[in-house]
């Protein structure tokens, strides 16, 4: 029977660590996902207003077939600088890509990233020509741990809003019946609502909840949402001002093309947890990581991949609800 891992977070995938850092006064933050060694990575972008770095390098046909870290950040375009800080530190420690080892020539860390918009959340953004994100990236990298991921107002989700609710960082994991582990980490700053119209304590992700992990709310028998009722969605969304950014990971050994399929399937987890999603106002991005610890079966590999993708989608839906539920509890 499939059940969450020990911490019910992304770090249950062996070989994956997570670090988070915040600038409380600015109401923003950064999250770093760091594999123990370079990991296969792919990305799927669905939102109408994404902000990303190095995602083109993740295409299956390109030279790069693994990454050194993934960075999620607040700060809109300013937040892309967080990956600079992470790349600098990793390069200084000798990590990164190189076709040949050459004396005196540093390796090039591959650090794809995605950002969300939290500039108008009331925090002090009067940073002039010195935004904090490069330093926040360094701080988050220094804080990496294989322990439980802090939920709610933490990391890149620190200053987020999920519709009209406080947004935040969510995470969840699942160990499948076949023994593979999948995990998800998400920073929810969506235009759409994570709760059902008129049912403020019932999350759209409720069918996927395990052991009351986000409150246990359920709709009454026979309840049905009106097609045009988006519930607690933002009233006046702006272009590029809303985004849900996420990482899913597995210990299954995947090729870059298989990892891309995993990212595509995992995006359905956002559709299960947020309504509406992937709008012109959102910058939704999902990365998929493979630590390659456990091979897929020689016979039926694609069927096993389909099962992993479905598990990642369910786990990501749970992570969305867990993150917002934690943030709402912290704001109360």
NUPA-94608 format. One record per residue: residue in three letters; x, y, z of N, C-alpha, C in turn. Coordinates in steps of 0.2 Angstrom, whole numbers, padded with zeros to 4 digits, always signed. Layout:
residues N
ALAXYZXYZXYZ ...
This chain:
residues 332
UNK+0004-0006+0000+0000+0000+0000+0004+0006+0000 UNK+0003+0011-0004+0007+0017-0005+0005+0022+0001 UNK+0011+0024+0004+0010+0029+0010+0015+0034+0010 UNK+0014+0040+0014+0020+0045+0014+0026+0042+0017 UNK+0032+0045+0015+0038+0043+0018+0039+0046+0025 UNK+0044+0045+0028+0046+0047+0035+0044+0054+0037 UNK+0046+0059+0033+0045+0066+0034+0039+0069+0030 UNK+0036+0065+0026+0031+0067+0021+0033+0074+0018 UNK+0039+0074+0015+0041+0079+0011+0046+0077+0006 UNK+0049+0082+0002+0053+0080-0004+0059+0077-0001 UNK+0062+0078+0005+0068+0075+0007+0067+0068+0008 UNK+0061+0065+0008+0061+0058+0009+0064+0054+0003 UNK+0065+0058-0003+0068+0055-0009+0076+0055-0007 UNK+0079+0049-0006+0086+0049-0004+0090+0052-0009 UNK+0095+0056-0006+0099+0060-0010+0097+0067-0012 UNK+0091+0069-0009+0089+0076-0010+0089+0080-0004 UNK+0091+0086-0004+0091+0090+0002+0088+0097+0000 UNK+0085+0100+0005+0082+0107+0004+0084+0112+0009 UNK+0086+0118+0006+0087+0123+0010+0083+0129+0009 UNK+0081+0133+0014+0076+0139+0014+0079+0145+0017 UNK+0078+0151+0014+0080+0157+0018+0075+0162+0016 UNK+0074+0167+0021+0069+0172+0020+0072+0179+0022 UNK+0069+0184+0019+0071+0191+0021+0064+0193+0024 UNK+0063+0193+0031+0056+0194+0034+0054+0201+0032 UNK+0058+0206+0033+0056+0213+0032+0053+0214+0024 UNK+0056+0211+0020+0054+0211+0013+0049+0206+0011 UNK+0047+0202+0015+0042+0197+0014+0043+0193+0008 UNK+0049+0190+0008+0051+0186+0002+0056+0181+0004 UNK+0058+0176-0001+0063+0171+0001+0065+0167-0005 UNK+0069+0162-0003+0072+0157-0008+0072+0150-0005 UNK+0071+0146-0010+0072+0138-0008+0077+0135-0013 UNK+0081+0131-0011+0086+0128-0015+0085+0120-0014 UNK+0085+0117-0019+0084+0109-0019+0091+0107-0022 UNK+0094+0103-0018+0101+0101-0019+0102+0093-0019 UNK+0103+0090-0025+0104+0083-0025+0111+0082-0022 UNK+0113+0076-0019+0119+0074-0017+0124+0074-0023 UNK+0122+0072-0028+0126+0072-0034+0122+0074-0040 UNK+0125+0076-0046+0121+0079-0052+0116+0074-0053 UNK+0110+0077-0054+0104+0073-0055+0100+0075-0062 UNK+0097+0070-0065+0094+0071-0071+0088+0075-0070 UNK+0086+0080-0074+0081+0085-0073+0078+0087-0079 UNK+0071+0088-0079+0067+0091-0084+0062+0096-0082 UNK+0059+0099-0086+0054+0105-0084+0048+0105-0088 UNK+0043+0107-0086+0037+0108-0090+0034+0115-0087 UNK+0033+0119-0092+0030+0126-0091+0023+0127-0094 UNK+0018+0128-0090+0011+0129-0092+0008+0136-0091 UNK+0011+0140-0087+0008+0146-0085+0009+0151-0091 UNK+0005+0156-0091+0006+0161-0097+0011+0167-0096 UNK+0013+0167-0090+0018+0172-0088+0024+0170-0084 UNK+0028+0165-0087+0033+0162-0082+0040+0166-0082 UNK+0043+0165-0077+0050+0168-0076+0055+0162-0074 UNK+0060+0161-0079+0064+0155-0078+0071+0157-0080 UNK+0076+0152-0078+0083+0153-0080+0085+0146-0081 UNK+0089+0145-0087+0092+0139-0089+0087+0133-0091 UNK+0081+0134-0092+0076+0129-0093+0077+0126-0100 UNK+0080+0130-0105+0081+0128-0112+0087+0122-0112 UNK+0091+0123-0107+0096+0118-0107+0094+0111-0105 UNK+0088+0111-0102+0085+0104-0100+0082+0100-0105 UNK+0081+0103-0111+0078+0099-0117+0082+0092-0118 UNK+0078+0087-0119+0081+0080-0120+0087+0080-0125 UNK+0086+0084-0130+0091+0084-0136+0098+0088-0134 UNK+0098+0092-0129+0104+0096-0127+0109+0092-0124 UNK+0115+0096-0124+0121+0093-0121+0121+0091-0113 UNK+0117+0096-0110+0117+0095-0102+0112+0089-0101 UNK+0114+0084-0097+0109+0079-0095+0108+0079-0088 UNK+0111+0083-0084+0110+0083-0077+0111+0090-0074 UNK+0108+0091-0068+0109+0098-0065+0112+0097-0058 UNK+0115+0103-0055+0118+0103-0049+0113+0105-0043 UNK+0108+0109-0045+0103+0111-0040+0098+0114-0044 UNK+0092+0115-0041+0086+0119-0043+0085+0124-0038 UNK+0083+0130-0040+0082+0136-0036+0075+0139-0037 UNK+0071+0140-0032+0064+0143-0033+0065+0149-0029 UNK+0062+0155-0031+0063+0161-0028+0057+0166-0028 UNK+0056+0170-0023+0051+0175-0024+0055+0181-0028 UNK+0052+0187-0028+0055+0193-0031+0054+0194-0038 UNK+0050+0190-0042+0049+0191-0049+0056+0191-0052 UNK+0057+0195-0057+0063+0194-0061+0070+0195-0057 UNK+0069+0199-0051+0075+0200-0047+0077+0194-0044 UNK+0072+0189-0042+0073+0183-0039+0078+0178-0043 UNK+0078+0179-0050+0082+0175-0054+0090+0175-0051 UNK+0092+0181-0048+0098+0182-0046+0100+0177-0040 UNK+0095+0174-0037+0097+0169-0032+0101+0163-0034 UNK+0099+0161-0041+0103+0156-0044+0111+0158-0045 UNK+0112+0164-0046+0119+0166-0046+0123+0165-0040 UNK+0120+0166-0034+0123+0165-0028+0124+0157-0027 UNK+0119+0153-0029+0120+0146-0028+0125+0143-0033 UNK+0125+0146-0039+0130+0143-0044+0137+0145-0042 UNK+0138+0151-0039+0145+0154-0037+0147+0149-0031 UNK+0143+0147-0026+0145+0143-0021+0147+0136-0023 UNK+0143+0133-0028+0144+0127-0030+0150+0126-0034 UNK+0151+0131-0038+0157+0132-0043+0163+0132-0038 UNK+0163+0136-0033+0169+0137-0029+0171+0130-0025 UNK+0166+0126-0024+0167+0119-0021+0169+0114-0026 UNK+0169+0116-0033+0171+0111-0038+0165+0107-0041 UNK+0159+0109-0040+0154+0106-0043+0152+0109-0049 UNK+0149+0105-0054+0147+0108-0060+0149+0104-0066 UNK+0147+0106-0072+0148+0103-0078+0154+0105-0082 UNK+0158+0100-0085+0164+0101-0088+0165+0096-0094 UNK+0166+0098-0100+0167+0093-0105+0174+0089-0103 UNK+0179+0093-0101+0186+0091-0100+0188+0095-0093 UNK+0191+0091-0089+0195+0094-0083+0201+0098-0085 UNK+0201+0104-0084+0207+0108-0087+0209+0112-0081 UNK+0216+0112-0079+0218+0116-0073+0217+0123-0074 UNK+0214+0126-0069+0213+0133-0069+0206+0135-0072 UNK+0203+0131-0075+0196+0132-0078+0191+0129-0073 UNK+0187+0134-0070+0181+0131-0066+0176+0128-0070 UNK+0173+0123-0066+0167+0120-0069+0161+0125-0069 UNK+0156+0123-0073+0150+0127-0074+0144+0124-0070 UNK+0142+0126-0064+0136+0123-0061+0130+0124-0065 UNK+0126+0119-0066+0119+0120-0070+0114+0121-0064 UNK+0111+0127-0064+0106+0128-0059+0100+0131-0062 UNK+0095+0128-0064+0089+0130-0067+0085+0133-0061 UNK+0081+0138-0063+0077+0141-0057+0070+0144-0060 UNK+0066+0145-0056+0060+0149-0058+0058+0153-0052 UNK+0054+0158-0054+0052+0164-0049+0044+0165-0048 UNK+0042+0167-0043+0035+0170-0042+0035+0177-0040 UNK+0030+0180-0041+0029+0187-0040+0026+0189-0033 UNK+0030+0192-0029+0028+0194-0022+0030+0201-0021 UNK+0031+0205-0026+0033+0212-0025+0028+0217-0022 UNK+0022+0215-0023+0016+0220-0020+0013+0217-0014 UNK+0017+0213-0010+0014+0210-0004+0014+0214+0003 UNK+0017+0220+0002+0017+0225+0008+0024+0224+0011 UNK+0029+0220+0009+0035+0220+0012+0039+0226+0009 UNK+0045+0227+0013+0050+0233+0011+0054+0231+0005 UNK+0052+0233-0001+0056+0231-0007+0060+0237-0009 UNK+0062+0242-0004+0066+0248-0006+0073+0246-0006 UNK+0075+0241-0010+0082+0239-0010+0087+0242-0015 UNK+0084+0247-0019+0088+0250-0024+0091+0246-0029 UNK+0098+0247-0029+0102+0243-0034+0105+0237-0031 UNK+0102+0235-0025+0105+0229-0021+0100+0224-0019 UNK+0096+0221-0023+0091+0216-0021+0094+0211-0017 UNK+0091+0207-0013+0094+0203-0008+0095+0196-0011 UNK+0093+0194-0017+0092+0187-0019+0098+0183-0020 UNK+0103+0186-0022+0110+0183-0023+0112+0180-0016 UNK+0111+0185-0011+0113+0183-0004+0108+0177-0001 UNK+0102+0178-0003+0097+0173+0000+0098+0167-0003 UNK+0100+0166-0010+0102+0160-0013+0108+0157-0009 UNK+0113+0161-0007+0119+0158-0003+0116+0155+0003 UNK+0112+0159+0007+0109+0157+0013+0105+0151+0013 UNK+0101+0150+0008+0097+0144+0007+0101+0138+0006 UNK+0107+0139+0002+0111+0134+0001+0115+0132+0007 UNK+0117+0136+0011+0120+0135+0017+0116+0131+0022 UNK+0109+0132+0021+0104+0129+0026+0102+0122+0024 UNK+0104+0119+0018+0102+0113+0015+0102+0108+0021 UNK+0097+0104+0021+0096+0098+0026+0092+0093+0023 UNK+0093+0087+0025+0089+0081+0023+0083+0080+0028 UNK+0082+0084+0032+0077+0084+0037+0070+0086+0034 UNK+0065+0087+0038+0058+0089+0035+0059+0096+0032 UNK+0055+0097+0027+0054+0104+0024+0049+0108+0028 UNK+0052+0114+0030+0047+0119+0033+0041+0121+0029 UNK+0035+0120+0031+0029+0122+0027+0027+0129+0029 UNK+0022+0131+0024+0019+0138+0025+0024+0144+0024 UNK+0024+0148+0028+0028+0154+0027+0035+0153+0028 UNK+0038+0150+0022+0045+0148+0022+0048+0148+0015 UNK+0054+0150+0015+0058+0149+0008+0054+0154+0003 UNK+0054+0151-0003+0052+0155-0009+0044+0157-0008 UNK+0041+0153-0004+0034+0154-0003+0032+0159+0003 UNK+0037+0162+0006+0036+0166+0012+0031+0171+0011 UNK+0032+0175+0005+0027+0181+0004+0022+0179-0001 UNK+0020+0173-0002+0015+0171-0007+0008+0172-0005 UNK+0004+0173-0010-0004+0172-0009-0007+0167-0013 UNK-0011+0163-0011-0014+0158-0014-0022+0160-0015 UNK-0023+0163-0021-0030+0166-0021-0030+0172-0016 UNK-0035+0172-0012-0036+0177-0007-0034+0174+0000 UNK-0031+0168+0000-0028+0165+0006-0021+0166+0006 UNK-0017+0166+0012-0010+0166+0012-0007+0160+0008 UNK-0002+0161+0004+0001+0156+0001+0007+0153+0005 UNK+0011+0149+0002+0016+0147+0005+0020+0141+0002 UNK+0024+0138+0006+0028+0132+0003+0025+0126+0006 UNK+0024+0121+0002+0021+0114+0003+0025+0109+0001 UNK+0025+0103+0005+0029+0097+0002+0025+0091+0005 UNK+0026+0086+0001+0023+0079+0003+0027+0074-0001 UNK+0026+0068+0001+0030+0062-0002+0025+0056-0002 UNK+0027+0051-0006+0024+0045-0006+0029+0039-0008 UNK+0028+0034-0004+0032+0027-0006+0027+0023-0009 UNK+0028+0021-0016+0023+0017-0020+0024+0010-0017 UNK+0018+0006-0020+0018-0001-0018+0024-0005-0021 UNK+0027-0002-0026+0033-0005-0029+0040-0003-0026 UNK+0039+0001-0021+0045+0003-0017+0049+0009-0020 UNK+0046+0013-0025+0049+0019-0027+0047+0025-0022 UNK+0051+0030-0021+0049+0036-0018+0048+0041-0022 UNK+0042+0045-0022+0042+0051-0025+0040+0057-0020 UNK+0042+0063-0021+0041+0069-0017+0040+0075-0021 UNK+0037+0080-0018+0035+0086-0021+0036+0092-0016 UNK+0039+0097-0019+0039+0104-0015+0036+0109-0020 UNK+0032+0113-0017+0029+0118-0021+0028+0125-0017 UNK+0029+0130-0021+0028+0137-0018+0021+0140-0022 UNK+0016+0141-0018+0010+0142-0020+0008+0150-0020 UNK+0008+0153-0026+0006+0160-0026+0001+0161-0032 UNK-0004+0156-0032-0008+0156-0038-0014+0161-0038 UNK-0016+0163-0044-0022+0167-0045-0028+0163-0043 UNK-0028+0157-0044-0034+0153-0043-0035+0151-0035 UNK-0040+0148-0034-0042+0146-0027-0040+0139-0025 UNK-0037+0137-0019-0036+0131-0017-0041+0128-0013 UNK-0046+0132-0011-0052+0129-0008-0059+0130-0012 UNK-0063+0126-0010-0070+0125-0014-0074+0131-0013 UNK-0078+0133-0017-0082+0139-0016-0087+0138-0011 UNK-0087+0143-0006-0092+0142+0000-0090+0137+0005 UNK-0084+0134+0004-0082+0129+0009-0075+0130+0010 UNK-0074+0135+0015-0067+0138+0016-0062+0133+0019 UNK-0064+0128+0022-0060+0123+0025-0059+0117+0021 UNK-0062+0117+0015-0062+0111+0011-0057+0112+0005 UNK-0052+0109+0004-0047+0110-0002-0049+0106-0008 UNK-0048+0109-0014-0049+0105-0020-0046+0098-0020 UNK-0040+0098-0016-0036+0092-0016-0038+0087-0011 UNK-0044+0088-0008-0046+0083-0003-0047+0076-0005 UNK-0048+0074-0011-0049+0067-0012-0042+0063-0012 UNK-0036+0067-0012-0030+0064-0011-0027+0065-0004 UNK-0030+0068+0000-0027+0069+0007-0026+0062+0010 UNK-0021+0062+0014-0019+0056+0018-0018+0058+0026 UNK-0022+0054+0030-0022+0055+0037-0023+0062+0039 UNK-0028+0066+0036-0030+0072+0038-0024+0077+0038 UNK-0019+0077+0033-0013+0081+0033-0014+0088+0032 UNK-0020+0090+0029-0022+0097+0028-0029+0098+0031 UNK-0031+0096+0036-0037+0098+0040-0043+0093+0040 UNK-0043+0088+0035-0048+0083+0034-0055+0086+0032 UNK-0055+0092+0029-0062+0095+0027-0065+0091+0021 UNK-0071+0090+0021-0074+0086+0016-0081+0090+0013 UNK-0082+0090+0007-0088+0093+0005-0095+0089+0007 UNK-0100+0092+0008-0106+0089+0010-0108+0084+0004 UNK-0112+0079+0005-0114+0075+0000-0119+0078-0005 UNK-0117+0077-0011-0121+0080-0017-0119+0087-0018 UNK-0114+0090-0015-0111+0097-0017-0108+0097-0024 UNK-0110+0102-0027-0107+0103-0034-0106+0111-0035 UNK-0100+0112-0038-0098+0119-0039-0101+0122-0045 UNK-0103+0128-0045-0105+0131-0051-0100+0132-0056 UNK-0101+0131-0062-0095+0131-0067-0091+0138-0067 UNK-0094+0143-0066-0091+0150-0066-0089+0152-0059 UNK-0090+0148-0054-0088+0150-0047-0081+0148-0045 UNK-0076+0153-0045-0069+0151-0044-0068+0152-0036 UNK-0073+0154-0032-0072+0154-0025-0067+0159-0023 UNK-0062+0157-0019-0057+0162-0016-0051+0163-0021 UNK-0052+0164-0028-0047+0167-0032-0046+0174-0031 UNK-0040+0176-0034-0039+0184-0033-0044+0188-0037 UNK-0046+0193-0035-0051+0197-0038-0048+0201-0044 UNK-0042+0204-0043-0039+0208-0048-0032+0206-0050 UNK-0031+0200-0054-0025+0198-0055-0021+0202-0060 UNK-0015+0202-0060-0011+0206-0065-0006+0201-0069 UNK-0005+0202-0075+0000+0198-0079+0007+0197-0075 UNK+0009+0191-0074+0015+0189-0071+0015+0190-0064 UNK+0009+0191-0061+0009+0192-0054+0007+0186-0050 UNK+0006+0181-0053+0004+0175-0050+0007+0168-0052 UNK+0009+0164-0048+0013+0158-0050+0013+0153-0045 UNK+0013+0147-0047+0015+0141-0043+0021+0137-0046 UNK+0026+0137-0042+0032+0134-0045+0034+0128-0040 UNK+0036+0123-0044+0037+0116-0040+0042+0112-0042 UNK+0044+0107-0038+0049+0102-0040+0046+0095-0038 UNK+0046+0091-0042+0045+0084-0040+0051+0080-0041 UNK+0052+0075-0037+0058+0070-0037+0056+0063-0036 UNK+0061+0059-0039+0060+0052-0038+0067+0048-0037 UNK+0067+0043-0034+0073+0039-0034+0073+0034-0040 UNK+0068+0034-0044+0068+0030-0050+0073+0032-0055 UNK+0077+0028-0058+0082+0030-0063+0078+0032-0070 UNK+0078+0038-0072+0075+0040-0078+0080+0044-0083 UNK+0078+0043-0089+0082+0047-0094+0079+0054-0094 UNK+0082+0059-0097+0079+0066-0098+0072+0066-0101 UNK+0071+0062-0106+0065+0061-0109+0059+0059-0104 UNK+0061+0054-0101+0057+0051-0096+0055+0056-0090 UNK+0060+0060-0088+0059+0065-0083+0055+0070-0085 UNK+0055+0072-0092+0051+0077-0095+0043+0074-0094 UNK+0042+0068-0096+0036+0065-0095+0033+0065-0088 UNK+0038+0064-0083+0036+0065-0076+0034+0072-0074 UNK+0037+0077-0077+0035+0084-0076+0029+0085-0079 UNK+0027+0083-0085+0021+0084-0088+0015+0081-0084 UNK+0016+0075-0082+0011+0072-0078+0010+0075-0071 UNK+0015+0077-0068+0015+0080-0062+0011+0087-0062 UNK+0011+0091-0068+0007+0097-0068+0000+0096-0067 UNK-0003+0090-0068-0010+0088-0067-0011+0089-0059 UNK-0006+0088-0055-0007+0089-0048-0009+0096-0046 UNK-0007+0101-0050-0009+0108-0049-0016+0109-0051 UNK-0018+0105-0057-0025+0106-0059-0030+0102-0054 UNK-0027+0098-0050-0032+0094-0045-0032+0098-0039 UNK-0028+0103-0038-0028+0107-0031-0029+0114-0032 UNK-0029+0117-0038-0030+0124-0039-0035+0125-0045 UNK-0040+0130-0044-0045+0131-0049-0046+0139-0049 UNK-0045+0142-0055-0042+0139-0061-0034+0139-0061 UNK-0031+0136-0065-0024+0136-0065-0021+0136-0072 UNK-0015+0138-0073-0011+0139-0079-0015+0144-0083 UNK-0017+0149-0080-0020+0155-0083-0015+0160-0086 UNK-0017+0165-0090-0013+0170-0093-0009+0174-0088 UNK-0012+0174-0082-0009+0178-0076-0004+0174-0072 UNK-0004+0167-0073+0001+0163-0069+0007+0161-0073 UNK+0013+0159-0069+0019+0157-0072+0021+0150-0070 UNK+0016+0146-0070+0017+0139-0067+0022+0135-0071 UNK+0027+0132-0066+0033+0129-0069+0034+0123-0064 UNK+0035+0117-0067+0036+0111-0063+0043+0108-0065 UNK+0048+0107-0061+0054+0103-0063+0053+0096-0060 UNK+0056+0091-0063+0056+0084-0061+0064+0082-0061 UNK+0065+0079-0055+0072+0077-0054+0072+0069-0053 UNK+0077+0066-0055+0078+0059-0054+0085+0058-0051 UNK+0086+0054-0045+0092+0053-0042+0095+0046-0045 UNK+0091+0043-0049+0093+0037-0052+0096+0031-0047 UNK+0093+0031-0041+0095+0026-0037+0092+0019-0038 UNK+0086+0019-0041+0083+0012-0042+0081+0012-0049 UNK+0083+0007-0053+0081+0006-0060+0074+0004-0061 UNK+0071+0007-0067+0064+0004-0068+0065-0003-0071 UNK+0059-0006-0070+0059-0014-0072+0061-0014-0080 UNK+0065-0019-0081+0067-0021-0088+0061-0022-0093 UNK+0056-0025-0090+0049-0026-0094+0044-0022-0091 UNK+0041-0018-0095+0036-0013-0093+0038-0007-0090 UNK+0044-0004-0092+0046+0002-0090+0042+0008-0091 UNK+0039+0008-0097+0034+0014-0098+0028+0014-0094 UNK+0025+0008-0092+0020+0007-0088+0022+0010-0081 UNK+0028+0008-0079+0030+0010-0072+0031+0018-0072 UNK+0033+0020-0077+0034+0028-0078+0027+0031-0077 UNK+0022+0028-0080+0015+0031-0080+0013+0031-0073 UNK+0014+0025-0069+0012+0025-0062+0016+0030-0058 UNK+0022+0031-0059+0026+0036-0056+0023+0043-0057 UNK+0022+0045-0063+0019+0051-0065+0012+0053-0062 UNK+0008+0047-0061+0002+0048-0058+0003+0049-0050 UNK+0008+0046-0047+0009+0047-0040+0012+0054-0039 UNK+0016+0056-0044+0019+0063-0043+0013+0068-0043 UNK+0008+0067-0047+0003+0072-0048-0001+0072-0041 UNK-0003+0066-0039-0006+0066-0032-0002+0069-0027 UNK+0004+0068-0027+0008+0070-0021+0009+0078-0022 UNK+0010+0081-0028+0010+0088-0029+0003+0091-0027 UNK-0002+0088-0028-0009+0091-0026-0009+0091-0018 UNK-0007+0086-0015-0007+0086-0008-0002+0091-0005 UNK+0004+0092-0008+0009+0097-0006+0006+0104-0007 UNK+0002+0106-0012-0001+0112-0013-0006+0114-0007 UNK-0010+0109-0005-0015+0110+0001-0011+0110+0007 UNK-0006+0106+0008-0002+0106+0014+0001+0113+0015 UNK+0004+0116+0010+0007+0122+0011+0003+0128+0012 UNK-0003+0128+0009-0008+0134+0010-0011+0133+0017 UNK-0012+0126+0019-0015+0125+0026-0011+0127+0031 UNK-0004+0126+0030+0001+0128+0035+0001+0135+0036 UNK+0001+0139+0030+0002+0146+0030-0004+0149+0033 UNK-0010+0147+0032-0016+0149+0035-0016+0148+0042 UNK-0014+0143+0045-0013+0142+0052-0008+0147+0055 UNK-0003+0148+0052+0002+0152+0054+0000+0160+0054 UNK-0005+0161+0050-0007+0168+0049-0013+0169+0054 UNK-0016+0164+0057-0022+0165+0061-0020+0168+0068 
